[in-house]
Amino acid sequence: MTSSTEVAIIGAGPVGLFAVFECGMLKMRCAVLDALDAVGGQCVALYPEKPIYDIPAYPRIAAAELIERLSEQVAPFQPAFHLGSEVVELARVADGGFRLATAAGTRLTTRAVIIAAGVGAFGPNRPPLPGIAEFEGKSVFYLVKRREDFRGKRVVIAGGGDSAVDWALSLAGVAERVIVVHRRAKFRAAPESAARLQRLAEEGTIDLVVPYQLHGVEGSGGALSHVVVADMAGETRRLPADALLAFFGLAMSLGPIAGWGLNLERNHIAVDPATGATSVPGIFAIGDIATYPGKLKLILAGFAEAAMAAHAIYPLVHPGEALHFEYSTTTGVPSLG
């Protein structure tokens, strides 16, 4: 079965969701496609409970709450969501529009495409430990969805970057014990965060196990009992653990997007900063995946790009119709019914 829409948005992160709103305000119907099985992109997949401080009108908002508010904002426009499957094909069709296909078999035709895929396809770098797959998703995790899931547990955190340090600081207040394992004494996190981590270690609130690396996991039925670590000489220690959080960064790739004939610069899509237009007419890119001179990788910058792209797309969806710019205070939220 092939369905149709006026604008196809690839990426259901915050910028992709706001593009739905901006297109809806111009009375253009949208379909949203994402390889993840839920909306929110990195905000939900990687740091749902982390606060964001630079969203206008919100002095502080959790990433997951931002996605909730955006979802509420786009609801009147009833976008069609196609989640849990990567877009694997994008081709021009005879009428000048495009045909998209996903790995799950979804077929979609559209007048225009907005790529809001953030960093592209991403997934965690998994530690190469024998038998670790048995524990993944049960007691071994590569992201934290809910801080409360670790209340009263013995948590081993492996890594030396911002994610490892930030979650060590956050979970110190809820976990029974937090143990941080890193292969060197110096952490790559923000200096103030690293200093706070060191202070908590000196106070005995958390344990720093350095310089050590992950060596193995022990337990049964997906439940951890110990995490085995080794020092540089190969000497091992067994750390009692109910959960292991491994933060070794993300493997990022443009995936099929790289084969769509777009002008790329260092794994980003080069665009016209005034419209988000790519080198292929009818395809636009916004958010972190888009690049141009002076680009700022901020969510609020992506919001502005979404508005500009929507206005540039309008004549493709409504050829021959003049677009009279009006503020939302005048128009309200239009109905697409």
N, C-alpha and C positions, 0 to 999 in steps of 0.2 A: 504494500500500500504506500502511495506517495501523497503526502499532505502539502499544503502550500501556506505561505505566510508572506508578509510584505517585507519584513526585516528579520534576518536570522542573526542571532547574537551568539557567538562562540565564546563561552566563558560565563559562569554564573557567580562570579565574585562580586564584590561591592560595585565596581565600575560597570560590569555587565548588567547588574540589576538596575543601576541608575540610568543606563542607556535605555532600558525598557520604559522607564518613567518619561524620559525626554522624548522618545519616539511616540509614546502614548499621548503626551500633551499635544503632539502634532497629528494625532489621529492616525497613527501607523501601527498596525498589529505586529507583534513580535513573537518569535519562537526562540527559546534559549536552550543551547546544547552544552553539555559539560561531561567530561570523562568521570568526574566524581559523582557519587550517588546522592549528593545533597547540595543545595545551594550554599554559597558562602566562600568558595575558593579557599585560599590560605587562611582567611580569618577563622573559618570553622575547622578546617583540616589540621591546622598547625598551632594556632594560639587562641582558641575561643574565649578564654577567660582573661587574656592579657588586656590591659587598658590601653585605649588610644586617646591621645590628648589633643589632636589637631583637627577634629571634625567640628566645623562651625556649629555654634549653639550648644555643643556638648563639651563642657570642661573636661569630662572624663566619661568614656563609654567603653564597655567591654566589647571585644571584636564580635562575639556571638550576638550581643544585643544590637549592634549596628546592623548586622544582617537581618535580624528580626524587624527592625524599623524600616529598612529598605524593602523587605518583602511586603510589609504592610502598605508601604507607599505605592508599590506597583500593582497591588491586588486589584484595584478597579479596572485595570487594563487587561486582565485575564490572559497573561502570556501563556503560551504552551511550553511546558518544560519537558525536555528530553534528556534525562540524567542517567549517569552510570554507563555511558558509552562514548568512546572517542570518535570525533569526526575524522573519517579516514579518506573522504573524497570530496573535492570541490571542483565543479566543472561548469563552464559557461554553457547555456542552452540557447536555442534558436531565437527566442524572443528578447535576448539580451540580459536575462536574469541568470540565476545560478541554480544548480542542483547539488545538494549535499547528501552524503550518505554516512551513516555511523557504523561502527563495528557491530552493533546490535541489529542492524538491518533497517533502521529508520531511513526513509527517503523523504526529502523535503525540497521543494522549490521555493525560490525567494527572489525579490527584486534587488535586494542589496544585502551585504554581509558586513557585520561589525565583528572584528576579532578583538575580544577583551580577555585573552587567555592568560594574563599575568605573566608568569615566567614560563609558560608553556606546560607541557606534561612534566609532572614532578613526582618523586617518590623518595623514601628515605634510603640512605646508605646503610645497609644492614651489616652488622659485624659477622664475619665468617666463622661462627662458632658451631661445632657439631651439635645437631639436635635442637637448635634454637627454634626451628619452625614449629615444634610441638607446643611451645610456650607463647608464640606470637598472638597477640590479641587477647590473651588470658592473664598472663603475668609478665610478659615482655612487651613493651610498647615503644613506639617511635614518635609519639605525640601525646599530649595530655588534653583530653576533652573536658574532663571535670575534675577540678582540684579535690573535691570531696571523695572521689573514688579511692583516694589513697589515705584517707583518714585512718589513723591507728595502725598503719602498715610500716614494715621495714622496707625502705625504698633505697635501692642503689641507683645512682645516676652516673652514667658514663659519658664523658665528653668534656671539652674545655672552652666551648664558645658561649655565646649569649644565651642560647636555649638552655644548656645544661646549668649555667649559673643562675639564670632567672628562675628556673623551676626549683632549684635547690633552695633558693631564698624563699620562694612562695610555699613550698611544701614543708619547710621547717616548722611551720606553725600548725600543721595538721597531722603529719606522719609521726609514727612512734619514733622512728629514727631515719635520718637521711645520711647516706654515705656517698660521697662524691669520688669517683675514680677518674684519674687523668694521668696521662703518660709523662707529664712534666709538672713541675711545681707552679709554673707561670700559666695563668689562664688568658684566653684570647677575648674575654668578655669586656664590656665597658669598664673602665678603671674603677668607677665608684661601686659597681656591682661586685667586681672582684674583691675590692677592699671590704665590702660588707660580708662577703663569703668568708674571708679570712678572719674577720672579727668573730663571726659565729663559730668558726672552728676553734679559735682561741678560748671562747667561752664554754666550749664543750657541747654546744647545741647541735652541731653536725660533725661528721667525721670526714676528714680529707685523707684519701688513700692515694698518695703520690710518692714517687712516680711508678705507677702500675698501669697495666692494660688488661682488658677482658681476656680471659683464657678459657672459660667454659661456664656452663649452667648445669645445675643439678635440681632434680625434683621429679615429679611424676604426674601424669594426667593433666599436663598443662600448668600445674601449680609449682612455682619455684620453692626451693628450700634454701639453696645457697647459690651465690655467684662466685665463681672462681676467678681470681686475678693473679697476674704474674708480674714480677718486677723485671728490670732490664737484664738481670742475671738468670732469669728463668725460675726463680723461687716463687712458689705459689702460696696464696692465702685463700681461705674459704670464708666468705662474708655471708652471714645469715640474711636472707632476703625473702620478702613476699612479692616484690615487684622490681623489675629492672627497666629503667628508662634509658635508652641508648640514643644519644644525640650526636650523630656524626655527619650532620649536614644532609642536603638533598641532592639527588641526581636529577638534573633538569635538562630538558630537551624540547626543541620546537616540535618534534614528532612529525606527523604528516604535513604540518604547516610549511615546513622547509621545502616541500616539493610543489608548492602552489604557484610558483613563478613570481613571487613577490620580491621586491628589492630589500635585501637583508643587510644589516650591519651588526656584526658581532652577536649573532643570535637574537637580534631584535628586528622589528619591521620598521623601515624608514617611511615616514609619513609627512604630508603637508601639515604643519602645525596649525594652520587656520581651519582645517576641515577634518583632519585625520585620514585623508585619502591616501591610499597606497599607490604603488606603481601600476596596479591593475584596476581599471575603472569599475566602480561599483563595490569594491572591497575597501573597507576602512579598518583602522586599528587604533585602539585607545588603551589607556592604562599602561601598566609596566612593560607590556610587550612592544609598545610603540616608542620610536626614538626620533628626535629632531634636535637641532641646536638649542641648548638651554633647557632641555628636558629635566623636569623634577619628578622623581619617582615618589609621588605622594598621592594618597587616595583622593584628596580634594582636587588635585590637578587632573586626575582621571575623570572626576565628575564634570569638570569644565569641558574636557575633551569629548565626553559623551554628548553634551549639549550641542557642541559645534558639529559633531558628526551627524546628529539627528537632523539638524537644519540643512546640512549639505545633502543628505539622503532624500529629503522631502520631494524635490523635483523628479527623482527617479521613481518614486512610488506614485506621485500625483503629477505626471507630466502635463504641462500647459496650465497648471493652476498656480496662481500667484500666492505666495505665503506672506501674509501680513503679520509682522511680529507683534505679539501682545504679551503682556506680563500675566503670570498666573493669577495675580490678584484681580485681573479683569475677566479672564476666561473661566476661572475655577478649574476643576478637573473634568475634562470632557468624557462623554460616554462613547465607547466604541461599539455599543450594541446596535 
